[in-house]
Amino acid sequence: MTLRLRPISREEHLAFVAARPSASPMQVPSWGDVKPDWRAESLGWFDEDGTPVGAGLVLLRPLPRVQRYLAYLPEGPLIDWSDPDLARWLEPMLAYLKGRGAFSVKMGPPVVVRRWSPEAVKAAIADPEARRLRDVEPTSYEPAAAVPDRLRGAGWRQSEPGGEDGFAVGQPRYVCQVPFAGRSLEDIQGGLNQQWRRNIKKAEKAGVQIVRGGHEDLPAFYELYAETAERDRFIPRPLPYFQRMWTALTAEDPDRMRLYLARHDGDVLAAATMLTVGDHVWYSYGASTSRRREVQPSNAMQWRMMSDAHELGAAVYDFRGITDTLEESNQLLGLLRFKVGAGGEAVEYLGEWDFPLNKLLHKALDLYMARR
């Protein structure tokens, strides 16, 4: 059966997303409003009866001084990735984007490849012979083994991992997720390790209060975020980015984005944003100060977020990116321990894939990104 692709309205896009269990926050129409340097379009796939069967948010980034674009579908598109004939989905998309002036297309198929249970990750960290998660036997394989070969056969190229820590330049390939489906909150709490439970009790005893904030509290979040960026040596996004994100996402759905603050004696010690689409909840950005860490605000805040996510009916609480390395010398290993300690399993996605529509311009972009 052939499929037809055309631009769709925000309303059509949202209706398709609402009919699915979940979609990435970067595949809803409002995400285009978060990225003003990109031009956003919603695309829809339709079967012969005109029924919508797929959707994708594509971001178009112009090349300087040239009317050509990089087309990017972060953690998308939302199509049937189990279809043996992926060409009937992807070829119309490539043809359309080429007609829009795209010289290269990048996408991140929302397809899980492998999973490692919390126990398997803990054992791997403790194993002196284990160097990378990808080399450790997974707890389970997902039925996606044929997708990479299908993509390569169609001319797609897998993006190279970005850096030794396992994080890619685009979206993370490895994430940590706590499964919520069919579990009571007591069961989820039982999955926390002893350190997590101890720290939550410490925070409660110390009088740490977890409250929900609003747009007016984003500067307080940002102050901690900037401190975190300096401490952990990463380049922070500017405050207007988060203000724009709040305005765009909450206008689409009041619960799409939440802000949580951990307060102690009138001082904000930690803050985090939470995103929700369908039954999937993401811990998005987190920040904390070095002051009064002994009262454990981050554990208490995360537990409140997990509890609220469970109340919302979440099937998954997603801690987002984790490192692939298991080396003790890597500073990101502590972040992996923190997330797995909450009962999270390590999950490997298919990663990001490129299709060069103009090989010369695509190669020039690769060289530019390599020098950054």
N, C-alpha and C positions, 0 to 999 in steps of 0.2 A: 504494500500500500504506500503510495507516495504521500509526502507531507508538504504542506504549504507554509511558508514563513512570511510574516508581515509585521510591521510595527503595530503595537497595541497601546491602548490608553492606560493611564495609571489605574483606572478603575478595573479594567480587564485584567491587568497584571495582579492587582491586589486580590481580586476574586479567585484567580488561579492559585495564588499562594495560600489563601484562606481555606481552600479545599484540600490542601495537603497537610500531613502531620506536622511538617516543619520545613523551613528553608533558612538559608543563611541570612543574617541581617544585611549582608552585602548584596543580596538578591531580591530586595524589596525596593519599590520605586523611590522611597524617601532617601535611600542611600545615595542616589544621584545628587540630591540637594546638599549632601554633606561634602561633596567633591566638586567645588566650583571651577577648579582648573580642568576638569574633564567635562565633556558633553555626554549626557546620559540619554539612553534610549531603551525603551522596553520592547522586547521582541516576543512574538508568540508563534508557536507551531500549531497547525490545525490539520485534522485528518480530512478525508474526502467528504465527510458529512458536515464539515465546518465546526466540529467539536474541538475546543482547545485541549491540546495534549502536552504542551510544554511551554515554558516561558523563561526568559533570561533578561537580566539587566546588563547592558553593555555600556562600558565607559570608554569614550573616545578622547585620547590625549593627542593634541596636534604637535607635529614636529616644528621647531622654530623655522620661520621663513619659508616653509613648504606646506602646501595644503594636503598633507598626508597625515594619517593618524595611526597610533597604536590603539587597537581595540582590546579591551580587557573585560573579562567576565569573572570577577572574583567569586570563588566557591560556587561556580555555576557553569553552564546553565542548568535549569531544572527540566531535565528530559529523562526518558527511559534508558538509563545507562546499561540495562541488562539486555537491550535489543541487540541481537547478533549483527544487525545491519545498521551500525551507527552512522554510516555514510548518509543515509536518508535524512538524518537529523542535522548532521554537521555540514554537509555540502551546501544546502540552501543558506545556512548561516554565513559560510565563507563567501558565497557568491554575493549575498546582500552587503556584507561588510566591505568587500572589495569595491563594490559599486559606490559605497559611501566614502571611499578614499583611504581605506585602511591598508597599510603596508605589512602589518603583522597582527596576528590574533593570539591572545594569551587567555587561557581559561584554567579553572581549577575544578575539575569534576568532583562533585560531592560524593565520592565513592570510597568506602572503607575497604582496606585491603586486609589488615591483620589487627589483632588485639592481644594485649598482654594483661593478665589479671594483676591486681595490686600485689599479690604474693609473688608472682613471677617477676615483676619489676623489682621488688625488694630483694629477691634472691639474686637477680642480675647485678644490682648495685653492690651487694656483698661479695660477689664473685670476683676475685682479683684478675681472673683471665678474661672477663667480659670487658670489652672496650666500647662497643656501641650497641644500642638497643636493636638495631636492624640485624645484628648477627646472633641475637638470642632467639631460641625457639619460641614462637608465639603460643599463646594459650588456644587461640582459634584463628582460622582463616575464613575470610568472607568470600562469597561466590563472585569474585571480580577478577579472577585470574586471566580471563581472555581479553579484558578491556585494553590493557597496555599494547598487546599485539595488534588489536584492531586499530588502535590509534596510530601506531607506527606504520601499519600497512596503508593507512590513509594519508600518510605524509606528515603527521604530527610528531614533534620532538619534545621529549621530556626536559623541562628546565633543570639546570644543574642546581643542586642544593647550595644555599648561600652561606658559606662559611663552615668552620670546623665544629661549631656548636650545634649544628643540625637545623638551625633556623634558616628558612629561605628568605630571599629578598621580598617575595610577595607574601602569601598567606602560609601559615605553618603546616608542614606535612604531618608532624607528630603532635597530638594533643592529648590531654588527660580528661576523661569523662567519668562522672559518677552516674551509673544507671539508677533511675528512680522508678521505672515502670513496674507496677505490681508490688511495690515495696512500701511499707509503712514508714513514717518518720522515725519511729523507734528502731526499725531495722537499719535505716540509713545511719542513724546515730551510732548503732552498734558496729558499723563498718569503719568508724573513725578509730585511728590507732590511739594508744594510751596517751601519747604526747598531746594529741589534739584534744582529747577529753580533759586532760589535766589543765591545758591552757585555757579552755573555755571556762572551766570552773574558777581558775585564777582571775580571769577577767570579770566574771560575775561577782566574785568576792571583793575585788578591788573597786567595784562600782562603775565599770565601763558601761556606757549606754550606747546602744546602736539605734540610730534614727534614720528615717528617710529624708533626703534633702530635695531641693528643687533647683530651678535655674539660678536662683539667687545664691545658692551654696556652691556653685561651680568654682568661683575664685578660691574658696577654702580648699576644695579638692585640688585645684591646680597648684596651690602653694606646696602641698605635700607631693604632688606629682613631679614638680620641678626639683624638689629636694631628692626624690627617689632617682630621677634621671641623673643628677649629678653624682649621687652615691654609687649607682650601678653603671655609670658611664654609657648612657645612651642619649640620643638626641631627642628632646621632648617635642611633642606637637604644641603649637601655640594655644593659648586659652580660647581664642575665637573658634578654633576647630571644635572644641567640646561644646561651646555655646551653640554653634551651628548644628551639631549633631543632636543636641537636646531638642532644639526648636523643630528640626525636620522630623525626627523620629516620633516625638510625642504628638506632633500634629497629625501624623498618620494613624497612631494608636497610642492612647495615653499611657499604656503599660509597655510600650515598645522599649523604653529606656527608663531605668531607675538609677537613683544615686543614693548610696548609703554612706553614713558618717559614723565613726566610732569616737565618742567623746568621753573625756575623763577630766573631772574637776574643771569643766568649762573649756577645755582645750581639745581641738580635733587632732587625734593621733593617727587615724587611718581613714581612708575613703576609697570607694570603688564604684564602678558603674556596672550595671547588669542589663543585658538585652534579652528580649523574649520574642520569638516568632513561633507560633503554634505551640507544640509541646516541648520545644527545645529552648533551654535557658543558658545564656552564656555569661560568665564572668569576663567582662570586657577589659577595663583598665583598672589597675589598682595602684594605690599610693600609700606611703606611710612615712612617719618621721622616726628619727633615731631616738627621740626623747621617750622616756618611760616605756621602753619595750617590755619591761618586766611585767606589765599589766596585760600583755598579750591581746592587744586590740584587734589584730588581723584575724586571729582564729575566731574570736567572738563575732566579728563582722561577717566572715564567711559563713559561719553557722547560721546566722540570722538570714543571710541571702539564700542559703540552701533550704532553710525552713520555709521561707516565703515562696521559693520556686516550687517546693512540694505542694504548698497550698494552692498555687496556680494550676496544678495538675501536670507539672513537668514530667516528661519521660526520661529526660537527660539533663544533668547539670554539667555544663561544659567549662572546664578550667582553661580552655584554649591551649596555646602553645607550650610545649615542653622541649627540652634538649634531647638530642639523640645520643649524646656522649654519656658514658658512665664513668668517666675519669674523675677521681677525687679532686684533682687539681682544677677542674672547671667550676667556676663560681655558680653556674646555672644548675649544678647538681642539687644544690640546696632547694631550689625552686621545684625541681622534680620530686624531691622527698616530701616537701610541703604538700603538694597536690595529691600525690599517691597516698599520703598519710590520711587524707580525707576519704579514702576508700575508692579513689579514682583508678580506672584502668587506662593503660596507654593504648592509644589508637593511632594507626597509620593510615593516612589517606593516600590517594593516588598521586598527589602532588600536582604541580602546575605544568601545563603543556603549551607549546608554541606552534603556530603554523605560519611560516614566512610566506606572505603573498608577494613580497618584493624582497628577494634574497639579499640584494645589495644594501638596502635600507635596514633590513633586519640585522645584518652583520654589523652595520655601523652602530645600531642601538646596543648590540651585545658588547662591542668594544667600549662604548660610552659607560655602560653599567659596570663593566669590569674595572674601570678606572676610578669609580666613585668611592 
